[in-house]
Amino acid sequence: MEINHPSSPEVKNAVSLAKKFAEVYVAFFARLDPASKFEISKTFCTIEHAGTRHELSSVISFDGGINGCVLINYPIESIVEVVRLYFSGNGLNPEEAPKLINDEMVSTVGEITNQLMGHFRSMMSTSFGLTIKSAIPATFSSTVKFGLLDSDAHDYLCVRSQLNTKNKLPVYIEFSVEKGFPVVM
């Protein structure tokens, strides 16, 4: 398998797309609560494949102008803060937000992922003229860690980034995109 050089145009483009998705995440929560203050880590790294790494994960695939998937991994402390913020920003009582992983939390995180992808798709259309469709997100809790691989895994680049919540809790985004996609820097 050929390894892409970190400074190759294809890798730079994958990192650029991952940054755009991270920016969509930050902007989404800033609209819900301007004081939310999510920060994007300055470090983006390529990894072999996306995989579950924490207590709650949400994955959504997309295709069209570009093909790939986004996997968002949440440690428990982070997801409690994210769900509370989502509740508050949508006029719900944040004290009623779940504090443990349950069906309501999984459903809420799935809805967050769906809305994030909708904003990302809109931005890609407006900024680059690319039409992208997305699937329904799969959101789940698992104590078993596993990678997202298929028979074409070598045809994808995966970039991992970290966001930090207002309280400095991490949210991990793994953005996988098919090689040979249009340059959108």
Secondary structure, DSSP 8 states (H G I E B T S, - for coil): -----TTSHHHHHHHHHHHHHHHHHHHHHHHH-TT---EE-S--EEESS-B--SSEEEEEEEEESS-EEEEEEE-HHHHHHHHHHHHHHTTS-GGGS-SS-SHHHHHHHHHHHHHHHHHHHHHHHHHH---EEE---EEEE-SS--B---TTGGGEEEEEEEEE-TTS-EEEEEEEEETT-----
